[in-house]
Amino acid sequence: MWHNSARIDSPEVIKEFRRHFVKFNETCQNAITGIRGDARKVAQWLQMEQLPYWTSELRKSEEARLDARTKLSMEKNNENIYGKNSCIEERKVLRKAEARKEHAELKLRAVKKWMSMLDREIENQIGPVNNLASTLDNEFPRGLAQLDLLTEKLEEYFRLSAPDSGTV
């Protein structure tokens, strides 16, 4: 059978619980700040570093591809003393430039995909984190006040119920 009473011999038990409660709140607040910061850092890294980098790489690789194609075309039109030029070197340069462009396109698509996915995932995952933050913001001060009041009442109770050592 459960009773609605507790045996507390000293308000120190409540004070110790209060210290743990404060530490718990600090740990949660630090975790919340860390989660929000990490999510923001990844989003900024994609937006501010990766997107401009791969956009620039795509532009550079397209320019290199066009330059290689132009050189190949010019070399095809030149004849050397043995007849038509095989343009082996120019073809290699063009293939390398095309591969570089394909790689940049792939990376740019991946960055855009991850930016979109990250936004959705942050929204989905940060919701519960925000709920915890809101609960802590609202309930922690209330809980702390209740613990302080309980400690005060217990101290008062123990003062009043302590046997008077001066009387016989």
C-alpha positions as CSV (number, residue, x, y, z in Angstrom):
1,M,0.0,0.0,0.0
2,W,1.3,3.5,-1.0
3,H,1.2,6.4,1.4
4,N,1.3,10.0,0.4
5,S,4.1,10.8,2.8
6,A,7.8,10.8,2.8
7,R,10.3,10.4,5.6
8,I,12.7,13.3,5.4
9,D,15.1,13.8,8.3
10,S,16.7,16.9,6.9
11,P,16.2,19.6,4.3
12,E,19.6,18.7,3.0
13,V,18.0,15.9,0.9
14,I,15.9,18.5,-1.0
15,K,18.9,20.9,-1.3
16,E,21.0,18.1,-2.8
17,F,18.2,17.2,-5.2
18,R,18.0,20.9,-6.1
19,R,21.7,21.0,-7.0
20,H,21.2,18.0,-9.3
21,F,18.1,19.6,-10.8
22,V,20.1,22.8,-11.6
23,K,23.0,20.7,-13.1
24,F,20.5,18.7,-15.2
25,N,19.0,22.0,-16.6
26,E,22.5,23.3,-17.4
27,T,23.4,20.1,-19.2
28,C,20.2,20.2,-21.2
29,Q,20.7,23.8,-22.1
30,N,24.2,23.2,-23.2
31,A,23.1,20.2,-25.3
32,I,20.3,22.3,-26.9
33,T,22.7,25.1,-27.7
34,G,25.2,22.5,-29.2
35,I,22.5,20.8,-31.4
36,R,21.3,24.1,-32.7
37,G,24.8,25.3,-33.4
38,D,25.9,22.1,-35.1
39,A,22.8,22.2,-37.4
40,R,23.5,25.9,-38.2
41,K,27.2,25.2,-38.9
42,V,26.4,22.4,-41.4
43,A,23.8,24.4,-43.1
44,Q,26.2,27.4,-43.4
45,W,29.0,25.1,-44.6
46,L,26.8,23.8,-47.4
47,Q,25.4,27.3,-48.3
48,M,28.4,29.5,-47.9
49,E,31.3,27.2,-48.8
50,Q,30.3,24.1,-50.8
51,L,27.7,25.7,-53.0
52,P,29.9,28.6,-54.2
53,Y,32.9,26.3,-54.5
54,W,31.2,23.7,-56.7
55,T,29.4,26.4,-58.7
56,S,32.8,28.0,-59.4
57,E,34.4,24.6,-60.2
58,L,31.6,23.9,-62.7
59,R,32.1,27.2,-64.4
60,K,35.9,26.7,-64.5
61,S,35.5,23.1,-65.8
62,E,33.1,24.3,-68.5
63,E,35.6,26.9,-69.6
64,A,38.4,24.3,-69.7
65,R,36.1,21.9,-71.7
66,L,35.3,24.6,-74.2
67,D,39.0,25.6,-74.5
68,A,40.0,21.9,-75.0
69,R,37.3,21.5,-77.6
70,T,38.4,24.6,-79.4
71,K,42.1,23.4,-79.4
72,L,41.0,20.0,-80.7
73,S,39.0,21.5,-83.4
74,M,41.8,23.8,-84.5
75,E,44.3,20.9,-84.4
76,K,42.0,18.8,-86.5
77,N,42.0,21.5,-89.1
78,N,45.8,21.7,-89.2
79,E,47.7,19.3,-91.3
80,N,51.3,18.3,-90.6
81,I,53.9,17.1,-93.0
82,Y,52.6,13.5,-92.7
83,G,49.0,14.3,-93.4
84,K,46.2,14.6,-90.9
85,N,47.1,15.1,-87.3
86,S,45.9,12.4,-84.8
87,C,45.2,15.0,-82.1
88,I,45.8,12.4,-79.4
89,E,47.0,14.9,-76.8
90,E,44.1,17.2,-77.5
91,R,41.6,14.4,-77.1
92,K,43.1,13.4,-73.8
93,V,42.8,17.0,-72.5
94,L,39.2,17.2,-73.7
95,R,38.3,13.9,-72.0
96,K,39.9,15.1,-68.8
97,A,38.1,18.4,-69.0
98,E,34.8,16.6,-69.6
99,A,35.4,14.3,-66.7
100,R,36.2,17.3,-64.5
101,K,33.0,19.0,-65.6
102,E,30.9,15.8,-64.9
103,H,32.5,15.6,-61.5
104,A,31.7,19.2,-60.7
105,E,28.1,18.8,-61.9
106,L,27.7,15.7,-59.7
107,K,29.1,17.5,-56.6
108,L,26.9,20.5,-57.3
109,R,23.8,18.4,-57.5
110,A,24.8,16.6,-54.3
111,V,25.3,19.9,-52.5
112,K,21.9,21.2,-53.6
113,K,20.2,17.8,-52.7
114,W,21.8,17.9,-49.2
115,M,20.9,21.5,-48.6
116,S,17.3,20.6,-49.3
117,M,17.4,17.4,-47.3
118,L,19.2,19.1,-44.4
119,D,16.6,21.9,-44.2
120,R,13.8,19.2,-43.9
121,E,15.8,17.1,-41.4
122,I,16.7,20.1,-39.2
123,E,13.0,21.1,-39.2
124,N,12.0,17.5,-38.2
125,Q,14.7,17.0,-35.6
126,I,14.9,20.5,-34.1
127,G,11.2,20.4,-33.2
128,P,11.6,18.0,-30.3
129,V,14.7,19.9,-29.2
130,N,12.7,23.2,-29.2
131,N,9.9,21.4,-27.3
132,L,12.5,20.4,-24.6
133,A,13.9,23.9,-24.5
134,S,10.4,25.4,-24.1
135,T,9.6,22.9,-21.3
136,L,12.8,23.7,-19.5
137,D,12.2,27.5,-19.9
138,N,8.7,27.2,-18.5
139,E,9.0,24.4,-15.9
140,F,12.5,24.7,-14.5
141,P,11.9,28.1,-12.7
142,R,8.6,26.7,-11.4
143,G,10.3,23.5,-10.2
144,L,13.1,25.5,-8.6
145,A,10.7,27.7,-6.8
146,Q,8.8,24.7,-5.5
147,L,12.0,23.1,-4.2
148,D,13.0,26.3,-2.5
149,L,9.6,26.6,-0.9
150,L,9.8,23.0,0.2
151,T,13.2,23.5,1.7
152,E,12.0,26.6,3.5
153,K,9.0,24.8,4.9
154,L,11.1,21.8,6.0
155,E,13.6,24.1,7.7
156,E,10.8,25.9,9.5
157,Y,9.2,22.5,10.5
158,F,12.5,21.2,11.9
159,R,13.1,24.5,13.8
160,L,9.6,24.3,15.4
161,S,9.7,20.6,16.1
162,A,13.3,20.5,17.5
163,P,13.3,19.8,21.3
164,D,14.2,22.9,23.3
165,S,17.5,22.0,24.8
166,G,17.3,24.8,27.4
167,T,14.3,23.5,29.2
168,V,14.0,20.6,31.6
